[in-house]
Amino acid sequence: MTPNGGSNRGKPMKFLLATKLEMSQRFRENGNVLPVTLLSVGPCTVTQVRTKETDGYDAIQVGCGIDEKPNMPKKGHTKDLGTAFKMYKEFRLEGPSTYKVGDVIDATQFIPGEFVDIMGISKGKGFQGVVKRHHFRGGPASHGHKDNLRMPGSIGSGGMQRVFKGLRMGGRMGGDQVTVKNLEVVEVDAAKGIIAVKGAVPGAYSTDLVITGGYEKKQSWS
């Protein structure tokens, strides 16, 4: 997916790996309170640079967090850097990269007022029924419906003798990759490596997140 009508067209996209901390609040100058999520964005190191000449596309790979007990593939992948990382992520670029292996990317690239997209794995809810999973109303609570309050009801025509593909039923809920778009950067504490973004982001405490964007205004997507 690509943004349409954005003011950052032609500018390099900003990106960073982060860890979700907690929700808090901040106040604007006019006194309005904002719900924010605090993200720990420790410095990320460029571990690999891909080019069209060698790989067929332009991209860079970054690593974040020190892995104290890395396996052999991780050790070999970053042997020139002398350390292994817990989390790796590759970002596609629209042109040749200006980064080199070993360069460090931190929170200073983001400024308050920008808008970013945040991707992560949502909280797992386990096996759930249709009321919680799909917001079904459920059955009536009286007049002979003793055990029918949270039942799904009829699942379709009896003549077909099968369940249609994609029918909304009970099942495993959560644990999906979710991207929340157009979140405003409210505060950047580069010294502590913490970014505060307006609103909620996917996942529980300590969930690994991917931040992209740095748009000057909200993007329309297609």
C-alpha positions in Angstrom: 0.0 0.0 0.0 1.2 3.5 -0.8 0.0 6.9 0.5 -1.8 9.2 -1.9 -1.6 12.9 -1.8 1.1 13.0 0.9 3.4 16.0 1.4 6.4 13.7 1.8 6.4 12.4 -1.8 10.0 12.1 -3.0 11.4 12.4 0.5 13.2 9.4 2.2 10.9 7.4 4.5 11.8 7.3 8.2 11.8 3.9 10.0 12.7 2.5 13.4 12.2 -0.6 15.5 10.6 -0.1 18.9 9.2 -1.8 22.0 5.8 -0.9 23.5 6.0 0.3 27.1 2.8 1.7 28.5 0.0 4.2 27.9 0.1 7.6 29.5 -1.1 11.1 28.9 0.3 14.5 27.8 -1.2 18.0 27.7 -1.2 20.4 24.8 -0.5 24.1 25.4 -4.2 24.8 25.4 -4.8 22.4 28.2 -6.3 19.5 26.2 -5.3 16.1 27.4 -4.0 13.5 24.9 -3.9 9.7 25.5 -0.4 8.6 24.3 1.5 5.3 24.1 5.2 5.4 25.1 7.6 3.5 22.8 11.2 2.5 23.7 13.2 3.1 20.5 16.7 2.1 21.3 19.3 2.8 18.6 19.1 0.5 15.5 22.1 -0.5 13.6 22.2 -1.0 9.8 23.2 -4.7 9.3 22.8 -5.1 5.5 22.3 -2.9 2.4 20.6 -4.3 -0.7 20.9 -2.7 -4.1 19.3 -3.3 -7.5 22.6 -4.4 -9.0 23.1 -7.3 -6.5 19.6 -8.1 -5.2 17.2 -6.6 -7.7 15.8 -4.0 -5.3 16.9 -1.2 -2.9 16.5 -1.9 0.8 18.3 -1.8 4.1 18.1 -4.2 7.0 18.4 -2.9 10.6 18.9 -4.7 13.9 17.8 -3.7 17.4 18.5 -5.0 20.9 21.6 -7.0 21.8 21.2 -10.8 21.7 23.3 -12.2 24.6 23.0 -15.8 23.4 22.8 -15.7 19.6 22.8 -18.9 17.5 25.4 -19.5 14.8 23.4 -18.0 11.9 23.0 -14.7 13.8 26.7 -14.6 14.7 27.7 -15.1 11.1 25.2 -12.6 9.7 26.7 -9.7 11.8 30.3 -11.0 12.4 31.7 -7.8 10.9 29.8 -5.7 13.5 31.0 -7.9 16.4 27.5 -8.2 17.9 24.2 -9.9 17.2 20.7 -8.4 17.5 17.4 -9.7 18.9 15.2 -8.1 16.2 15.8 -7.6 12.5 13.7 -5.9 9.9 14.2 -5.0 6.2 12.8 -1.8 4.8 12.3 -1.3 1.0 13.6 2.0 -0.4 12.5 4.0 -3.5 16.1 4.6 -4.5 19.7 3.8 -3.6 20.4 3.9 0.2 22.5 6.6 1.8 23.1 4.3 4.8 26.1 2.0 5.2 26.5 -1.1 7.3 27.2 0.0 10.9 25.3 3.3 10.7 23.1 3.9 13.8 19.5 5.2 13.5 17.8 6.6 16.6 14.8 8.6 17.7 16.3 12.0 16.7 15.0 11.5 13.1 11.4 12.0 14.3 10.0 15.4 15.4 6.7 16.2 17.3 3.8 16.9 14.9 4.7 14.2 12.4 2.5 11.2 11.6 3.7 7.6 11.5 2.4 4.1 10.9 3.0 1.5 13.6 2.9 -2.3 12.9 2.8 -5.0 15.6 1.2 -8.3 16.7 -2.1 -7.7 18.5 -2.9 -9.3 21.9 -4.0 -12.9 21.7 -7.5 -13.6 23.0 -7.6 -17.4 22.6 -10.7 -19.2 21.3 -13.7 -16.8 21.5 -17.3 -17.0 20.5 -19.2 -14.9 18.0 -20.4 -12.3 20.5 -16.9 -11.2 21.4 -15.1 -12.1 18.1 -17.7 -10.7 15.7 -19.9 -8.5 17.9 -23.0 -10.6 17.4 -26.0 -9.5 19.4 -26.8 -13.0 20.7 -30.2 -14.5 21.3 -33.0 -13.2 23.5 -32.6 -13.7 27.3 -36.1 -14.9 28.0 -39.1 -16.8 26.6 -37.7 -20.3 26.3 -34.1 -19.4 25.3 -32.5 -21.0 28.3 -29.0 -21.7 26.8 -29.2 -19.5 23.7 -28.0 -16.1 25.0 -24.5 -16.1 23.3 -25.2 -18.7 20.5 -24.5 -17.9 16.9 -27.9 -19.0 15.6 -28.5 -20.5 12.2 -25.5 -20.8 9.9 -27.4 -20.9 6.6 -29.5 -22.9 4.2 -30.0 -26.6 5.0 -30.3 -27.5 1.3 -26.6 -26.8 0.6 -25.5 -29.3 3.3 -22.2 -27.5 3.9 -20.8 -24.5 5.7 -19.9 -21.6 3.4 -16.3 -20.5 3.3 -15.7 -17.3 5.3 -18.7 -17.7 7.6 -18.3 -15.7 10.8 -18.2 -18.3 13.6 -16.3 -18.8 16.9 -12.5 -19.3 16.6 -9.1 -18.1 17.5 -9.0 -14.4 18.1 -6.1 -12.0 18.2 -2.4 -12.6 17.6 -2.7 -11.0 14.1 -0.3 -8.5 12.4 -2.0 -5.1 12.7 -1.0 -1.7 11.4 -2.4 1.5 12.8 -1.9 4.4 10.5 -1.6 8.2 10.9 -0.6 8.3 14.6 0.7 11.7 15.7 4.2 11.9 17.3 3.5 14.0 20.4 6.9 13.9 22.2 10.4 12.7 21.4 12.9 12.1 24.3 16.1 11.3 22.4 18.2 11.1 25.5 16.0 8.3 27.0 15.1 6.8 23.6 11.4 7.2 24.2 8.7 8.4 21.7 5.1 9.3 22.7 2.5 8.8 20.0 -1.1 9.8 20.2 -3.6 6.9 20.7 -3.1 3.1 21.1 -0.8 0.7 19.2 -1.1 -3.1 18.8 0.1 -5.6 21.3 0.8 -5.8 25.0 3.7 -4.5 27.1 7.1 -5.3 25.6 5.6 -6.1 22.1 8.1 -5.4 19.3 6.9 -2.7 16.9 7.9 -1.3 13.5 7.6 2.5 13.0 7.5 3.9 9.5 6.5 7.3 8.0 7.4 10.6 9.4 4.7 12.3 7.3 4.1 16.0 7.6 0.3 15.5 7.4 -2.1 12.5 7.5 -2.0 10.2 4.6 -4.8 8.8 2.5 -4.3 5.1 1.6 -5.5 2.9 -1.2 
